[in-house]
Structures are given as structure tokens and as C-alpha cells.
Amino acid sequence: MLVGLVQYDPEWEDKERNKQKLSWLLENNLKEVDLLIFPEMTLTGFTMKSQELGESSDAGSFEFFASLSVKYNSNVFAGIIEKEKDKYFNTLLHIDRKGRLVSKYRKVHPFSYSTEDKHYSRGEKPVITKIDDWNIGLSICYDLRFPELYRGYSKDRIELMVNIANWPVTRIEHWKTLLKARAIENQCYFAGVNRVGKDPKLAYNGFCSIIDPMGNEVITGFEEEKILVAEISKDFVNDVRKNLPFLNDIYLL
């Protein structure tokens, strides 16, 4: 499967400008891929203005990403601020090649250090989605610090884990280390997609990466806006798990 990671610098809280920016970036840089992954809160940056910027999961942001999925014949993972009744969620959407919503994951661990838990409700469950014969576990940013979520995914023997993020420079070594740890301990690929640039409070330097089941970097980006494309192999996941059957020896789950 060919996976594209979109490492870009969103304009702060400006959905329309970011739609224009992403349209240009894809038009000028995208190769054909099976899955295109965007950062957390793709069109706004990591804002706490949930009530001002929230929308239903089938509204304008969804329509924009659905149009991209059709145009580029690719599955899309993108982040939105989702409104449902009187609640707001930090949400990851999976949209298929035909522009249809396949699944959505709501962030289980709001980042209390930044008061995210005061502005967003937490998701209640993990979500595994499918692309062809790939099983994919979804997560968002701060979730990466909680291995329990990913152990649950590995119990179902998923082959790819994804985390979309706004992870700042000051803690980027944590990001890099945890991506590798989650891939190694669960013997699967891990795709981490982080933004670059600055928002009013923080700076970001990307390090979008795909890590393979042995902890090796398949591809990594740094600082610049770009689309990183790499191929991943389900056969490789199966071979690693067969030759090193560590997951069979877990006794506390």
C-alpha cells in the first residue's frame, strides 16, 4: 500500500485559506497513493475555539476532504472539529476513494495540560478501520502517550497504526521515541503525521514518519512543507510476527 503523509503549516483558525493551501500543495506535489493522511485539526490548527469552529461530520470540511479523495482516487484520513448536538470532539475521519465516510475516531485522551478537556468531550472507544485487506488502528496526538490504546489494537492484530498530531518542537524527541516504541512493541507499521510552522503559542517541526514493525524509519520529513510517500507491505508485518512471535506471549490482556 502506498501511503502519503501531508506535512504542512496550517493558517491559524482559517479553514478557507487552508483549503486553498492544501489544494495547491496536492496539485503540485502529490503522487498516486492509496492513503493520504493529514495532521490533527487539519484546517484550523490545535485551537480551543471548538464552539466557533465546530461542525457536523458531514459538513464543509468533510465535503472538502471527500472531494480530494475522489479527485486523487485515494482514501483520506483528516482531522476536524466535530460538533454533535451540544458536544464537540477532536475527530479523525476516514473517507474512501468515492468520497464516502467509512469511520470516525474521536480522541480518547484530550490534552488536559492545554485545557483541551475543557473544550472537547473525549471519545469513548478505539476505532479500527479497513482499507482493502489492511486493518488500521486510529489515534490522535496525545493518545500516543497511552500504550493501552495500542495494545488493544495489537490484540486484534492490526497491521498499521496511525496518529495525526500537532506535536510541538519542545517535546519532539518524545514523539519520535514513542512512534518507534508503538511500532516495535506491537509489531506493525506506525504512521505519524505532524504539522510544521507556528501557531500563537508553539512551534512545530514535523518529523512525519512511517516506522516499520522492526522500528526502522521507512520515511521521515523535517521542517519543510511536503508530501512524503512510502510503500508499506502487509507481508512484512506477517513475516515479522511469524519469525518473532512476541505478541503470542502477552499474558496481561
ABEGO torsion letter per residue (X at the ends): XBBBBBBBBBBBGBAAAAAAAAAAAAAAABBBBABBBBBBGAAAEBBABAAAABBBAABAAAAAAAAAAAAAGBBBBBBBBBBBEABBBBBBBBBBAAGBBABBBBBABBBAAAGAAAABBBBABBBBBBBEABBBBBBBEAAAABAAAAAAAAAAGBABBBBBBBBBAAAAAAAAAAAAAAAAAAGBBBBBBBBBEBBAABBBAEGBBBBBAAGBBABBBBGBBBBBBBBBBAAAAAAAAAABBAAAABAAX
